[in-house]
Amino acid sequence: MRNSLSLIAGALLLSATLPTMPLAFAEDDTPTPDNAANPDYTAVKAEVDAGDYQPALAKLMALEKEQPNDPDILNLIGFSLRKTGHPDQALDYYNRALAQKPDHLDANEYLGELYLELKQPAKAAERLAALEKACGDCEEYQELKEKIAQQAAN
């Protein structure tokens, strides 16, 4: 009984001190902002979704300065650069996004599409495998799989 009370007291003491202890995270302990709640992000994403890549790029670059290394922003920059004919720069931004979040679904899908455009189907297949591991049979996986199959059929 005495040991049980000691364990309970120890657990209570530990739980009381945890909120005041600094928590260690990976190298960057700044939380990634919730882009869904960021009106600047949602506005520029709507521009990208509408195909207005060039005007969106300037806004995305400004957002990236405010929120460096945000994988969602890096991915949208890569996508916009790819769509405006800058595959080398797009490659850099997709890789930067994936360095921050290796299982980023859109960055993996779009990087795979870029590899198909660059006639590198083996690298596209690597992105497909990464998507399968990250999300199984999700929409991004299915879309890239279909595009790989289309290119193989041509």
C-alpha positions, 0 to 999 in steps of 0.5 A: 500500500505504501509503495502504491501511495509513493507511486501515485504521489510521484506521478502527481508531482511529475504531472504538476511539473510537466506544464512548466518544463520546456519541451524539446522538439526537432531543430525548429521548435516554432509551430507551423501556423495553421494555414487553413486559418491564415487569410493571406494563405487561403487567398493566395491558394485560391489564386493558385487554384484558379490558375493565376500563378504569376500574381500568386508567386509574388504573394507566396514569396512574401508569405515565405519570408514571413513563415520560412520553411512552411511546407505548404507555402513551399509546395505552392511556390513549387507548383506555381513555378512548375506551372509557369515553366520553371521546373528547376526552381520548382524542384528546389521548392518541392524538395524544401517542402519535403525536407520539412514534411516528408509525408506532405501529400501534395508536394509528393504528388506534384514532385512526381508530376514534375519528374514525369514532365522531366522524363524521369519516370523512375523518380516519379515512381519513388514519389508514388511509393512515398505517397503509398506509404504516407496515405495508402490509396488516397486521392494524391496517390491515385492521381499520380499513379494514373499520370504515370500509367498514362505516360507509360502508355504513350 
